[in-house]
Amino acid sequence: MSVSDQPGIEAVEAAQAPAPEEARAFSLPVVCILAFAVGIVAAAGAVSFRYMISVAHNIFFFGTFSIFYNANEFDPPSPWGPFIILAPVIGGLIVVFLVRTFAPEAKGHGVPEVMYAIYHNKGNVRGVVAVVKSLASAISIGSGASVGREGPIIQIGASFGSTLARKLNLVRWQKITLLAAGAGAGIAATFNTPLGGVLFAIELLLPEVSNRTFLPVVVATATATTVGRIAFGLDPAFFVPIATLPAYHVIDPVQFMAFALLGVAAGVASWAFIRILAWCEDIFPMLPGNEYTQNMVGMLLIGVLAYGSFYTTGHYHTAGVGYATIQNILDGVPYGMVLLVLLLLAKIVATSASLGSGASGGVFSPSLFMGATLGAAVAAIGNYLFPGHGFTLAEFALVGMGALVGGATGASMTAIVMIFEMTRDYNVIVPLVLTVAISVGIRRSLIAENIYTVKLRHRGQPIPIIRHTNMYLVRQAKELMATNFRILPVDTPIPEAIEALHGQGPMHVIAAEGQRIAGFVRFGTVPYEADRFSGQTVREVLSTDYVVAPQTNILNSIITRMNTRNRSYAIIVAGNSMVPRADDVVGVIDTTEIAAAVIANHYA
């Protein structure tokens, strides 16, 4: 048995058939150099993707070719007038053709496909996915589909990381590490959030968190952020005027309670978003016709919502990523409570219909929009009920953004850190932490799956919901060791050993030569063949493939020693004697005990 020092990813690896050609493992410094290259390419992909969206948007909305487009500002009225309703329909037909013809994995919001690759496809993401996903998502977003740009760049970065690893024939855990590094780098470059990119990879993608996986992800995200800042500048994703105001007092108690209620509302809204999106992803393929006609139905609804929004408010609120609306709220522009609630509901419907009918794009940006409108609506209600308590729409919108993202994705730390990095407003950290925690808790009580995993479960390809896969490593040896052992002299004949163990089932035998531990034999798992072993002693069948460990050692330390010395089991002793004796033996840890600890960990 070969046991890794960090079995989180290796456990997945060991369950699969070996590759026809033996994979190779590079040293950690080499993997970090590869991650540096992945970060550069992911950032270049983010920059190119941003320009592709600009070109597509200007063509579909204004009939011009230009790479200049600021998503944080509202567009002027389209010269197409009411015919702008057809822009998402035309764009959607092109997207369906690209996805069906070249890369079906590019359909939808991207992150579930990356998760699928990690847990069900050996970390393999085809290189063509990056190209098709870029084109399809740029057209979807540019033509007005209500999707975000983070899902595509995650899939683009992951595709390059996986492709590079496959070209070098790396072992699976290094392939998955580079895949996650590419995804985190894409997030970091897109939103100028280096810490958020790292946390995204850790909370949602990596099955194992250790130095060998963490360091490459950090290298990739730092590199991608640097390149992104060269291309896009140093400004945060959103400018928040109130972030420059100093805090003179702690949060008003009434506001604090309102933030808690916002967390509850965000948890319910996250649940509704997940449910409606899952329903749309199920119902659209059941509509009459084919993928093209089904997409036309969904995109026509998107066009109607966008033009209806423009006709009533003067802006295409529900089209595209929705950053202009978010920025408008953060700028302190007054929005009525009714309008904010309507925008929240419209965005949930628009995003669900977009992705359900076949658009290509992410859910992170729409979640920011929903959170901003929900938070601002709570603030508007607070101002109406408690006018003297200083409710600010922008502040509640910021907190709502984090709460919705955290609730929908389940990545609470990612949501908290990314909102801070995207706005540079440290004053909201305390209510943000509270509200995100409540939101995630409420959503999990209503539905265990998050916005990413629900799609895979509906396809019959679930991934682990419980992410404490390595918690068993901190258990002490005395908690899980097998105690069904006997100490027998090393020269005991096999027939006598069998007789001594008769009726006791599978037993561990510690072979002793005087007080010295000579080796280990496990009896009872293989039928005894009298003719074969009748002339042998325990000495002739024992194994010396063991380490000796104190009973107070944790399993992680024991497995690390087993791996370092290429041993298969551990003999556990009492005390910390430098030369343990046979009488000190208190138990044995073999493959059976390690497997039992892993299994029990998921039900503890």
N, C-alpha and C positions, 0 to 999 in steps of 0.2 A: 504494500500500500504506500502510495506517495501522498503525503499530506502537506498542503500549502500552509505557509505562515499566516496567510490571510485568506480563508476559505470562502469568502463571500462570493466572488466570481468563479473561483475554481470549482465550487460545488456544482455550479451550472455546467461547467466544462466537463467534469468527470462523468456526468450522466449521459454524455453524448458519445457517439461513435467517433473514433479518431479519424483525422483527415487523411486522405490517401498519401499526401506528402507531409512529412513531419514538420510541424510549425516550429518556429524559432522564437526565442525570447531575447530581447535586447536589454542591456543594462538601463537603470533608471536615468542616468545622464543622457543616453542616446534617445530614450523615449521623450525626454524633455525637449531635446533638439527637434525631434519630429513634431512635438506639440507646438513649438515655436513656428514651424512652417505651417501647421494647421491654422494657427491663429492669424497669420498673415493672409492666407487664402480665404479664411472665413470673413475677415474684415474686408478684403477686396470684393468678396461676394456681396457683403452688406452694402458697400458703396455702389457697386454696379446695380444691385437690386433697387436701391433707392432711385437711381437715375431711370431705370426701366419703368418704375411706377410713374415717375414724372412724365415720361414720354407718353405712356399709355393714357394717363389722365388727361393730358392736354389734347391728345388726339380725340378721345371719346367725348370730352366735355366742350371743347372749343374748336375742334377741327384744325388745330395747329400742331406743328412739330417743335417741341421745346423741351429742354431738360430742366427748366426752372419751375419749381412748384413747392410751395411751403404749405405742408399739411396742417400747420398750426394756425393758418389764416383762412377765413371763409372765402370761397370762390365768388366771383361776380356771377350774375345770371348767365346761364349757357345760351348761346345764340340759337340753339335748337328749340328753345321754348319747351312746350309740353312733349315734344318728340324725344326729349332727354330720357323719357321713360324707357325707350328702346335701347339705350346705351348698355345697361346691364344684360339685356337679352342677347345683343350681338356679341358682347364680350364673353358671355357665358357659353355660347355655341362654339367659339374658338377654343375656350378652355376645355370643354368636353372633348373636342377633337384631339387636342394635344394629349390629354390624360389617357383617353381610350387607346390612342395609337401608340404612344411611346412609353408611358409610365403610369400605370394605375395607382401606384403608391402615392403619386402627387396629388390625388384627390383629397379634399378635406383640409383639416388644420394641422397636419404634419407631425405633431408631437406623438400621437398614438402610433404612427408608423415607426418612429425612432424607438419607442418603447418596445414595439413588437420585434424589431430587429435585435434588440438586446436580449430579450427573454425567449424568443421563439425562432430566431433566424441566425444564431451564432454571431451576432454583431455585424451582419452583412447588410449594407445599404448600397444599392447600385449607383454607379457614378452618373448615369444618365438622369437619375432622379433630380440631381442638383440643377441641371439645365432645364428640364421640363418644369420643375417646381418654380424656378425663377420666372420663366415666361408665363406660365399659367397664373401664378399668383399676382404678378405685375398687371396682367390683363384684368383679372378679377377685381383687384383693388382699384386700378385705374378707371375701370368702366363703372364703378359704383357699388360693387358687391360689399356687403357689410361684414368685412373680415379684416384681420390685422396683418401686419408684416412680420411679426416675430416668429410665427409658426413656420413660414417658408424659410427664413434664414436659419432657423434651428435645423431644419431638414437639409439645407444646403451645406452647412458646416459639418453636420454629422455624416453626410454623404462623402465629403472629401476625406474626413478622418478615417472612415471605414475603408474607403477605396485605397488610400495610402497604406493602411495596415494590411489589406489583402494583397496588394502588390508586393509588399515585403514579406508576406507569409508569416505574420506575427501570430503568436498564441492568442487565444480568444480574449483573455483578460486585458491584454495590451490593445487589442483591436477595439474592445468596448471602451477602454479608457480614452483612446484617441477619438472615437465616435463622440463620447460625452464631452471631450475637450472642444471639439468642433462645434457642438451645439451650444455650449456655454460661451464660446468665443463669439458666435453669431449674435447671441443675446447682448453680450457686452458691447460689441461694436454698434449694434443697432440703436441701443438706448443710452449709450455712454454710462454703463453700469457695470464696472468690473467685478465688484463684490456680488452683485445680483446674478451675474453670469455664472460665477463659481457656485453660489448657493443653488441656482436652478439645476445645475448638473448634479449636485450632491443630493438634493431633496427629491428629484424626480427621475433621474436617469441611472446614476451609479448604483449597482448592487453592492458595492464594497467601497468603504471610505477608509483609506489608509494612505501612508506617504506615497506609495507607488502609484496610486490613482489620483490623489489630491494634487500633488506637485505638477504633473503635466497639465491638469485642468487650469491651475493658477497661471502657469506659463502661457498657455494659449489665450486665456481671457485678458491677461495683462497686455500681451502683444496685440491682440485684436483691438483693445480699447485705445492703445496708442495710435494705431493706424487709423482707427475711426475718428479720433480727435484731430489728426492731421487733415483728414478729408472734410469733416463736418464742423470742426471747431470745438472749443472747450465748454460751450454752454450746455446746461442740462436739457433734458428733453422738453421740459415745460418751465416757463418763467413764472415765478410765484411772487408777486409784489409783497404779500404779507410776510414772506420769509425774511425780509430785510428788517422787519420791525422787532426790536428787542422784547423779551418777555419780562414783565415787571411783577407778575404774581402767578401763583399756581392756578390750575384750572378751576373755574367756577363749579361748585358742586352740582348745580343744575345742569350745566353743560356736560359734566362728567357722566351723569345719569343718561343724558341724551346720547353720548357716545356709546354707552353700553346698549341702549335701545337700537342705535344704528347697527351695532354688531349683530343683534338679533335679526333685524330687517335684512341685513346683507346676507346672513346665513340662509334665510328663507328665499331671498332673491337668487342666490347661488343655486339652491336646490331647484327652483323653478327653471332657471336657465339650463341646468343639466338635463332636467326632465324634458323640457320642450325641444332642446337640441337633439336629444336621443330619439324623441318621437318623430321629429322631422327627418332624421336620418333613416328611420324605419319606414315612414309613410311615403316619401317621395318615390323610392324605387317601386312602390306598389301601384303608382298611378298608371293609367293607360298610356300606351305608346312606348317609346324607348328613352334612352338617357337624354337625347336632345330635346324631346318634347317635355320631359319632366323638368329639365333645367329651364326651359322657356317659361314654364308656369311659375317656378320660384323666382326667376329673375324679373319677370313682369311684376310680381308683387313687390320686389325690391325697388323697381323703377317707380311704381305708383307711390310707395311710401316716401321715397326721396322727393319726388315732385310735389306730393301733398305737403310735405314739410316745408318746402320752398314756398309754395303757394300761400301757406298760412303764417309762416314766420319770416320768410325772406332768405332762408338758408337751407342748404341740403344737409340737414343734421344727420340723417340716418345713413347717408352714403359714405362708403370708404371707411377709413380708420376712425374718423370722428374726433381727431385731435383738435380741430378748430373749436368745436363745442366745449371740449374740456378746457382749453386755454381761455376761452371766453368766460367761463365760470370762474376760473382761477384769477382772472383779471378783475373780478369783482363786479362784472356786469350783472345787474339784477334780473333774475329769472323768477317767474311766478311758480308757485307750488304745483299748480295743475299742469303747466307746461312741462315741468321737470318730471313729473310722474308719467306723463304721456310719452316723453322722450325715452324714459327708461323702458317702458313697455314696448315701444316701437323698436328700440334697438334689440331687445331680446328676440322679438319676432323676426326682425330683419336678418340678424346674424344666424339664427336657427334655420330660416328658410334658405339663406345663401349657402350654408354648408350642407344642409340636407339635400338641396337640389344639385349639388356638384361643384360649387365654387371651390377655389383653392386659396387658402389663407388661414390666419391664426385666430385664436379666441382671446388672446391677452389684451389687445387694444380695445375690442368691444367690451371686455370686462372693465377696463379703466373707464370707459364712457358710462357704463351702467353704474359703476360705483360713484362716479362724480355726480351724476344726476340724482342718485339715491341720497347721497350725503347732503347735497345742496337742498333737496326736498325736506330732509329732516331738519336742517337748519332753518328753512323757511317756516316750518311748523313751530319750531322753537321760538323764533322771533315773534310769531303770532301769539303764542301762549305765554311766553315769558319775555316781553319786550325789553326789560332792563338788564338782561343777563349776557349781552354781547355775543349772540350767535352770529357767526360769520360763514356765509355760504362757501367761500373758498376753502376755509379751514376744514369744514365738514366734508367738502368734496374731496379733499386730499385724503382724509381718513377713510372715506367711503371707497375710494379707488383701491386702497390696500385691502380693505375688508372684502370687497367683491373678488379681487384677484385671489386672495388667500382662500376664501370660501370655495370658489369655483375650482381652483387647481389643487388645493390641499397643501400647497407649498407656502406655509405661513412665514417662515424666515425670509424666503425669497421675496414675498410680497412686501414685508416691512422694509427690508433693506433697499429694494428697488424703488419704492415710492420715495424714500429719503434721497437716493442717488438721482432720481429723475427730477426732483424738485429742489433739493438742497435746503429743505425746511426742517430743521432739527426741532423746532418748537412743537411739532405734532407727534413726536416719537411716543410719548407716554400714552395719549389716547389711541394712537395707531396700534401699539402693541395690544392694548386692551380690546379694541374693536376687532382686530384680526383674529385674536384668540377666540372670542365669542362667536364670530362668524364661522370659523372653521368647526368649532364644536357643535353649533346648531346644524350646520350642513351635514356633518357626519352622523348626527343623530337622526337625520331625515333620510339620508342615502349614503351608503358607505363609499360608493364610487365617486371619483372626481370627474371633471369635464374631459380628461384625457383617457382615463381607464374605462369609463362606461362604454365607449365605442368598442374597445377590444373585448370586453366581456360579452357584449351583444353579438359579436362575431365568433364567440366561442374560443377566444384567445386571451383569457384573463392573465393579468400579471399580479404579483403579490401585493396585497393591500397593506399587510403588516410588514413594516420595513425594519423591525428590530432583529434582522437575521443573524447578527453576530453577538447578541446578548449572552448566548450560552458560553461565550469565551471567558466571561468573568466568573464563572462558577468554579469553586474550589474542587480539587481532585476528590476529597473525601465525600463530596455531595453526589458524585456520579460514578465512582469507581465500582467495579464488580468485586464482591467479597466472597464469591463462591470459589475459593481456591484451597488447595492443599499443598503443604510443603513436604516433598519426598526426597530421599537421598538420590543423588545423581545416578548411582549405579543400580537403582531398583529395576528389576526385569519388567518388561512391558506387561506380561500377564499379571504380575503382582500389582502393578499400578492400576490396571483395569479392575482387578478384584477389589482393591482398596476404595475405588470410586464407584463401585457397583450400586446402581439404583439412585445415584445422585444427579443424573443428567449431565449436561455439558459442564465441565469443570476446568478451571485453570490450575495447572500444576507448576509450582515453583521448584525447580531442581536445585538442591542445595549440596554443596561439596564442603562438608563441615559447616562452618558458619558463613561461608561465601555463597553468594547467589551465582549459580552457574548458568541458569537459563530458564526457559519458559516453554511449556507445552500446553496445548488446549485439547483435552480429551472429550469425546462424546459427540462431536459434530460430524465425525466420519465413522462409518461402521468399522468395527474392529475385525481385522483379518488375521486369524490365529497363525496360519502358516507363514504369513509375511513377517510378523513381528515377534513370533514366539522366541526367537533367539536373541532379541535385542534388548537393550536397556534404555532407560530414559535419556542417558547421555547421548545415545546415537540418534535420537529423534528431536532433541531439544533445539530451540532457536535461541540465538544470542542477539537477535534483532530487536533490542530493547534499550530504553533509557530508564534511569532510576530517578524518581521525583518525590519530594516531600508531599504529604497529604494536604498541606496548606497552599500549595502552588495552584494558581488558576489555570484553567484549561488552555488559555492562550499561550502561556509560558511553556506548558508541556508540549503542545503541538509545535511551537516554534523550535524547541529542542529536538523533537522527533524529525522535523523537516531538515534542520541543519545537519544532523548526524545520519540522515537517511534511515531512520528506524520506523518500525511499524506499530509498536505498542510501548506502554510504560508500566513499570512495576512501581507501585506506590508504597512508600514506607513512612513510619512514624518518626518524628524528630528530624534533625538536620545533620546527622552524622556524615562526615566526609567519606567513611567506608561503611555503608549500611550492611547489616547482617540479615540473614534469612529470617531470623526471629523478628526483625523490624517490619517485615512486609505486612501491610494491612489491606491491600487490594491491587487490582489490575485494571488498566484502561486499555482496551483494544478497540478495534473498529466498531464492534457492537456498542460499546459504551459511548463512543463519539457520535455514532448515528443516533442513538437514543437521546443524547443531549440536544442534538439539532432538532429532532422531531418534537421533543417535549417543549423546546423553546417557543414553538409556534402556538402552544396551547396553555402556556403558563399565565 
